[in-house]
Amino acid sequence: MTIFRSELLNESLKLELAQGNRVVDDGPGWGDIARIVMLEFPFRSSLLELPSSLVVREVNDPHYWKTEIEDSSTKEVLVCRF
């Protein structure tokens, strides 16, 4: 599945989908963010094994999401619900 311009985020998304997670929202971002894709469940794959060019943030804000993975080169973000 190719959603992002970022190949690294596409790989992370593919791993999540293979582990049973699913996309619940896919749309344009806001501000500096070009695109946001939201997963239904918390990330199931190891965030420790991600390439260092991806930035992982624990947002933990119920108004937004639990965790995000950003590729700053494409300004795209993969996020997950709680």
C-alpha positions as CSV (number, residue, x, y, z in Angstrom):
1,M,0.0,0.0,0.0
2,T,1.4,3.4,-1.0
3,I,-0.2,6.4,0.7
4,F,2.9,8.5,1.5
5,R,5.5,10.1,-0.6
6,S,7.9,8.9,2.1
7,E,9.0,5.3,1.4
8,L,10.0,5.0,5.1
9,L,6.5,5.8,6.3
10,N,5.0,3.5,3.6
11,E,7.1,0.7,5.1
12,S,6.0,1.5,8.6
13,L,2.4,1.5,7.5
14,K,2.8,-1.8,5.7
15,L,4.2,-3.4,8.9
16,E,1.3,-2.1,10.9
17,L,-1.3,-3.3,8.4
18,A,0.4,-6.8,8.4
19,Q,0.0,-6.9,12.1
20,G,-3.7,-6.2,12.0
21,N,-3.8,-2.4,12.5
22,R,-6.0,-0.4,10.0
23,V,-6.2,3.1,8.6
24,V,-9.2,5.0,10.0
25,D,-8.4,8.5,8.6
26,D,-6.3,9.7,5.8
27,G,-6.2,13.3,4.9
28,P,-4.3,16.5,4.4
29,G,-2.5,17.9,7.3
30,W,-2.4,21.4,8.6
31,G,0.4,24.0,9.2
32,D,3.7,22.5,8.2
33,I,2.3,18.9,8.0
34,A,1.4,17.8,4.4
35,R,-0.4,14.6,5.2
36,I,-1.7,12.7,8.3
37,V,-2.7,9.1,8.3
38,M,-4.3,7.7,11.5
39,L,-4.3,4.1,12.6
40,E,-7.1,2.6,14.7
41,F,-4.8,1.0,17.4
42,P,-1.5,1.9,19.0
43,F,1.6,1.0,17.0
44,R,2.1,-2.8,17.1
45,S,5.6,-2.9,15.5
46,S,8.7,-1.9,17.4
47,L,9.4,1.8,17.2
48,L,13.0,1.2,18.3
49,E,13.8,-0.4,14.9
50,L,12.8,2.6,12.8
51,P,15.4,4.5,10.7
52,S,16.9,7.4,12.5
53,S,15.6,9.8,9.8
54,L,12.1,9.2,11.2
55,V,11.1,11.2,14.3
56,V,8.9,9.4,16.9
57,R,6.9,11.5,19.4
58,E,4.7,10.3,22.3
59,V,1.9,12.9,22.0
60,N,-0.5,11.2,24.5
61,D,-3.2,13.8,24.0
62,P,-6.7,12.3,23.7
63,H,-7.8,15.3,21.5
64,Y,-5.2,14.3,19.0
65,W,-3.4,10.9,19.2
66,K,-1.1,8.6,21.2
67,T,2.1,8.5,19.1
68,E,3.3,9.9,15.8
69,I,6.0,9.0,13.4
70,E,7.1,11.9,11.2
71,D,9.3,12.0,8.1
72,S,10.5,15.6,8.2
73,S,11.8,15.4,4.6
74,T,8.3,15.0,3.2
75,K,6.3,16.6,6.1
76,E,4.1,13.6,6.5
77,V,3.0,11.9,9.7
78,L,1.7,8.4,10.6
79,V,-0.2,8.5,13.9
80,C,-2.1,6.0,16.1
81,R,-5.1,6.2,18.4
82,F,-5.0,5.1,22.0
